[in-house]
Amino acid sequence: MSNRVSWLDNAVFYEIYPQSFKDTDSDGIGNINGITEKLGYIKELGCNAIWINPCFLSPFGDAGYDVEDYCTVAPRYGTNDDLIRLFGEAHKLGMHVILDLVPGHTSVQHRWFKESMKAEKNEFTDRYVWTDSIWEDTKGIPVISGISDRDGACVVNFFSIQPALNYGFYNPDPNKKWQQPMDAEGPIATREALKDVMRFWLSAGCDGFRVDMAGSLVKNDPEQKGTIALWQDVRAFLDEEFPNAAMVSEWGEPDKSIIGGFHMDFLLHFGPSHYNDLFRCEEPYFSKDGKGTAKEFIAKYKENYEKTGGKGLICIPSGNHDMGRLSQRLDEDELRLAFAFLLSMPGAPFIYYGDEIGMRYVEGLKSKEGGFGRTGSRSPMQWDKTVNAGFSAASPEKLYIPLDSDKNRPDAESQMNDENSLRSEVKRLIALRMSKTALQSRGKIEFLSDGYPMVYKRSDENGAITVVINPSAEKAEVLCADANKIIYTVGGKAELRDGKIFADGCTAVFAE
């Protein structure tokens, strides 16, 4: 179990896809200085923490998730000094910054991998998972082969350009010498190299990491006991050297990740979470049609909540670089209700850049950096109504990813000047969360209804708040005998009378 990092208790994160956020040197690609320039915007919205997607040296076959050098900022984004300055400027504003750590694989261009491909044994020979023979049947395990003088094939984690780093096998096959145990020299060296990368950036001012595919490191580990033990070892290192470093996992199994030493775990859009039932399916729960369901989502959430001892440290994002935009399925009124939910759940909420203004998924874009169908969710941030929506002074054809071409596209400046805009609603909801500790990361949750409306109670030592989320166009009536007043309403009108809350359709109510 990890040490508590107090700043996570009220953290609201803003996720930034660096190449699409703000370009300050007119090359059509966003950069680190662009993020620094816009810290005030993020702070004004109410977010007090930032997650930056990979910004390290990379051939960008997978948007930077194919790392070539963990300790060097990609030149297109700037320099290490630029990133260190960003840390410092964020800290001056009372904000924290976590980086995206990709520990399971590297790029084929990484120096470690180039050395490991050599036939002659060296210190990197066992840094990756290589079979003994290029002809060996790997029985469905994806590999790359025939790329070097070294005999053998290298296991890959995702794309074929991402060779898997060697953290060992929990149950190695005794007939396959290449399946090394976790305590072999190669896996231990890989683990220590991971610590060195973390030490490098934490010493430079980084506040922690979101860890990509955190549950995938140890192989032949069906119950993930080996991977948990690995992260517990990393946790011990952090507790000794960097006790305030936040660790958030892309794992999707909080009962395992939190035991492993992570502070919080993402609720993933794939797997058994039913997250997509809420926002991204044919009949989303948050649609006014009222034909969706949140039952499976709530059942799975409660299961995970109980497994973590009621800690509720499960992060629910508005979206991210790997999924469609919220606005693909939901109109602005429905988006307001979605944010009322996202910003009143336990764990730290994550807002994907542009979701706060209802940025749209851009259809029909050519795949960029392995984005394929995800590319439309990675278009440039829309700041204002000037050239290129204020993202870049480059000529439009130079933009790395094209903008939403709709002349009525939403933009941040217009919404900041409109108190009735979606962004203004999001800002008010963040402020409400910050004003009530029961609504923050560690407040308890009790679900009272999993239908229409969704009803839950958030509570801590400072009090309790009942949240009624009614996405349906139909009016709702909810028994709420222990509430004395309505403190905030999103959407339509609501009334507390005779121990009941009466709410219009497409309305959220907060009562205490």
N, C-alpha and C positions, 0 to 999 in steps of 0.2 A: 504494500500500500504506500502511496506517495505522500510526501509531506504536503501540507496544504499551502497553496500559493494564494495569499489573501486577495491579490488584485483580480483574480479570476472570479471572485464572489459576485462582482457587479459588472463583469466584462460584457460588452456588446461589440462584436467583431465586424469589421468591414473587410471583405475579401477583394484583393486587387490582382487582376491579371495584367502584369506589368506592361506587356507590349500594346495593350489597348486602353490604357488609362489616361495618360497625358504625355504628349511629345513636346519637349522643350528645345530640340535642336533641328526640327523641321526635316527629319529623315523619314517620317511616316510611321515610326515605331515609338511607342511610349518608352519612358525611361525612369530611372530612379529619381532624378531631379524633378521630374514631373509629379511623382508621388509627394515629394517634399513640398513642392509648391502648393499642393492641394490638401495638405494636412489640416488647414483651417476649415476647409469645407467639411471634411470628415468629422472634425471636432464639433463644428456647429450643428451637424445632424444629430450629434449625441453619442456617436460611437467613440469608445475610448481604447480600442485595440484594433490592430490591423494584421491580417494574414496576407503575405505576399506569396503568390505562386512562384515556382522556381525561377530564379534570376541569375543562375550561375552559368559559367562557360559551358556551351553545349552546341552540338551540330543541329539541334532543334528538329530532330526527327519526330519528337513527341512533345513539342511545346516546352522543352526544358526539363522534362522528366527523364531525359536521357543525358545524364550529367557527364561532362568531360573533365571538369575540375571543380570539386566541391568548395574550394577556398578562393575562387576567383569569380568576380562578377562578370557576366558576359559583356564584352565591349559595347554591344549595341544598347545596353542599359546604362552604361557608365563605368565607374570604377569602384573598387572596394572603399575608397575614401568617400565616395558619394553615398554608399550604403551606410557607412558609419556615421556620416553627417545626418542622414535620415533618422537613424536611431536617436541621436542626440536631440534633434529638433522635435521629434515625437515626445521624448521624455520631458522636454521643457513644457509641453502642452498637457502633461499628465497622461500621456498615451503610451501604450506598449506595442511592440512589433514582434511578431513571430514569423519565422521563415519556413518554407516548405522543405522538409528533409526527405530525401529519397534514398533510404538505406538498403533497399533490396536488390538494386541493380544499377548499372552505370550505362554510359554510352559505349559503343565499340571503339570510340575514339579516346577513351580514358587511358592515361598512361599505364595504369594498373593492368588494364586488359591487354594492351599492346605487349607488355612484358610477359603476361601470362600465356600469350600465344606462342612464345618462343619454345623451341624443342629443348633447349638447355634449361635445366632446373635453376630457378632463381627465387627471390623472396616473394614473388607474385604468382608463382606457379599454382599455388593452392588458394589464391584470392577469389577465384570463381569456381563454379561447379562444373568440372570437366569429367567426361567419361574416359575410360582407359583406352578405348578404341573407337575410331571413326565408324566402324562397321557395327558397333553394338546396338542392339534393339533396345530403345529406351522406353518401349511400351506406352506410347502416347504422351510421354513427357516432351514438350516442345524444345527443340535444340537448334543451334546453328552449327554447321559443320563444313569442312572443306575450305576453311578460310585462312589456314596457317600451316606451317611446317609441323606444328605439334599434332601428334596422333590423338584423336579424341574429338568429341563434340561437346559444345558448351550449352548448358541449360539456359533458357531464357525465361524471363518472368512475364512479359507482356508482348510487345512487338519484338520482332526478330533482331532489332538493333539494340536490345536491352539485356545483355548477359547478366545472369543471376550471380550475385556475390555469395560467397561460401560462408555460411554460419553453421554448417554441419547438418547432420541428419539425426533426428531424435531416435529413430529406429533404423540404423543403417543395415543394409543387406550384407551379411557376412561374405556373400559370394561376389560382391562388387566392391573392390578395394577403393574405388573412387568415391564411394559414399562414406565420407569421413564422419566420425562422431563429433559432437559439439565441442569436446575438449581437446580435439586434435590441434596441432600447431597452426594450420591454415585458418580454420574457423576462429580461433582465439585472436590471431593477427587481424582478421577482418573486423572483429568486434572492437579491438583496440583502435583500429583506424577510424571506425565510426565515432568513437569517443573523442578522438583527436579533432575530427571535423566539428563536432558539437562544441568542444572546448574553444576552437578557433573563433567561432562566431559569437558564442556567449561572452568570451573575453572582449570582443569588439563592441559589445553593447546590445546584441540581440537578446530578446526576453524569453525565447523559447522556440518551440517547433511544433508545426503540424506535421505528423509523420505519415508519409504515403505508404499504403499497403502494409501497415505495421504488423499485421498478423501473418505475413507471408514469409518471414525470414528463414526459419528453420524448416528443413524439408522432412518428408515422411513423419509428420508431426500431427496426426489426425485430431487429437484433443488439444493441440497447441500448448502442451505442457512445456516443451522445450523453448518455444518462443516466449512464453510467459517468463520462464527462468532467465532467458537472455535479457529481457527488458528489466527484470528485477535487478540484474547485475548493473545495467545502465543506470537504473534508478539510484542504486547505492553510490555510484560515481557522482551523479548529479547532486545528491543530498550532501555529499562531502564537499564538492567544489562549487556548485551553483544551486543552492537550495531554493532560490526564487525563480528558477527557470520553469516555465509552463510547458507541459507536454500534452498535446491533444492528438488522439490517434484516429487514423482512418482504418478502423477495424470492424465496427458494426456489431461487436459483441462486448458490451461494457463490463459484463461480469468477468471477462478475461482480461481486457485491457486495463481496467482499474486495479485488479490484483497485480498485474504486471508493472504497475507504477505510473500509469498515465493519470492525469487529473480529470480528463474528460474524453469522451469517445463520440465520434460522429454517428448519427443515425444515417445510414446510407440509402441511396435511391435504388440500389439493387439488393438482391437477397430478400430475406423474410420480413423486412421492417414495415411494409405496406405504406411507406412514405408517399409513394406515387399515387396512392388512392386519394390523397388529400388535394393534390394540385395538378397532377400530370397523368390523367387517364381519360377515357372516353366520357365518363361522367364523374368529374372530380367532386369530392365532398363539398368544396368551397364554391360550387356553382349555385346560382339562384334557383336552378331547376329543382334542387332538393332531391335528386335521384341517386346521389352518391352515397358512400358509406364510410364511416370512420371506425367501425366496429373492430375490424381486424387490426387496424393501426393501434387503437387504444389497447386491445388485448395484448399485442406484442410489446407495446411500450410498458404496460404494467408488469409484464413478465420480466423484462429487462430491469425495470425499476426495483422490483423485489429482489432480483439477483444481486444487485449492487447495495443491498442493505438499506434501501430507501434513500440513497444519496442523490439519485436523479441527475447524475452528471452526464447527461446525454445531450449533445449539441444538435440542434435542428437548423439547417441552413435554409435561407430563402431559395437558394439554388447554388450552382457553382459552374465551373468551366466545363463540366462533363455532362450537363443536362440542359434541357430546353428551358427557356425563360418562363417565369411564372405567368407572364402576360399572354403566352400562347393559348392558354385555356381559360384564363380569368379576365374579366373586364375590371375597370378601375374600382368600382364598388366592391367587387369580390376580392380584389387585391387588398383593400383596406382591412377586410375581415381576416384575410390570411395573415397579415402583419399583426393584427390584434392577437391572433393565436401564437405566432412565432415569438413575439416579444413578451409573452406572459407565461412561457413554459420554463421548466427548470433547465439547468445547464446554460452555457453561454450561447446566445443566438448569433448566427453568422448571416450578414447581409451581403449578397453578391453585388459587386459594383453595378450601378445602374438599375437594380431592382427597385430601389427606393423611388425612382421616377417612372417606373413602369416601362423600362426599355424593352423593345420587342426582339424576338428571335428574327434574324434576317434570313429569309428563305433563299435557297438556290445558290449559296456561295460555294466557290471552288474550295476544296479541302486545303487547309493550311496547317503545316506542322503536325500531321497526323490527326487533325481535328475531325475530318470527315463530317458526319452529321452534327458534330458538336460545334463546328466553326461558326454557325449562325448565332451562337450564344456568346461569342468572343469578339463581337464588333466593337469599334471605338466608343468610349464614353462620350455622351452627348452633353456638353457643358452649356452651350448657349446657341444663339441663332446666327453666329458669324460663320466664316468659312470653315468647312469641315467640322461643324458643330463645336468649334473651339478646341478640338482635340489636337490639331496640328496645323502649322502654317505651310506644310508641304502641299504641292499640287495634288489634287484628289487621286490621280492615277498612281501616286507614290505611296498611298496608304497601304500598309502591310495587309490589313483586312479591311474591306470596304465598309463604309458607313451604312446605316439604315437610310435609304434614299427617299423615304416618305417625307414630304415637306411639312407634314404635321407631326413629325417625330417629337417625343417629349424631350425636354432639356432641363438641366438643373437650375439654371438662372431663372427661367420663367417660373418654375415651381417654388423656388425660394421666395419669390415675390408674391406668391399667391397662398394665402393662409388656408384656402380650401383645397389645395393640391394634395396629391398622394404623398409627396415628400413631406409636406407640412404635417400630415397625419402621422407618418412614420416618426417624425421628430417628436411629436407630442406623446406618442406611445413609448418611445425610448425614455423620455422625461418621466412619464408615469412609472415605468419600471425602476428608474433610478430613485424615485421618491418613496418607493415601498419595498422594503427588503424582502417581504414575503414573495414578491414577484421575481426576485433575482435568482441567481444560479442555484443556491443551496436551499431555497424555500421548498417545503414539502408540497406534494400534489396528491389530491384525492379526486378521482373522476366520479362524478355524480350522474352523468348521462353520456352515452356514446351514440346517441341518435341525432335528430334535429330537434332542438339545438344540442350542441355539445356543452356540457357544464362541468366545471371542475373548480376545486377550492385550493388555493395556494395559501400556505401558512408558515409562520415561524414564531419566534418568541415575541415579536412585535405586533402580531395580529394576524387576521385572516381576511382574504379577499376571494369572493366568489366571482368567477368569470363565466359569462354566458355568451357563447358564440352561436349566432343563428344565421348561417349563410342563406338559408332558404328564403324565397320571396314571401312565404307565409308568416303571419304573426305567430309569436310564441308566448307561452305562459309557463313560468317556472316557479315552483315552491322554493322559497328562500327565507325561511323563518328567522335565521340568525343574522340577517343583514339589516342594517339601520339606514343606510343611505347609498345612493348611486354616486360613485366618484368620477366615472368617465363613461362616455358612450361613443361608439363609432357607428357611423351610418345613419340610421333613422332615429326615431324617438323611443324612449324607454321610461317606464314608471315603476316605482316600488310601492305596492299598496296591499294591505291586508296579508303581509307575509309572502307576497308573490312578486316576481318581476314580470312585467308585461313589456315585450319588446317587439318592435316592428320587424318586418322581414329585412334580411341583409343588414343585421345590426349586431353589434357586440356590446356587452354591458359589463362594467366592473363595479361591484358593490362590496361595501364593508360594514 
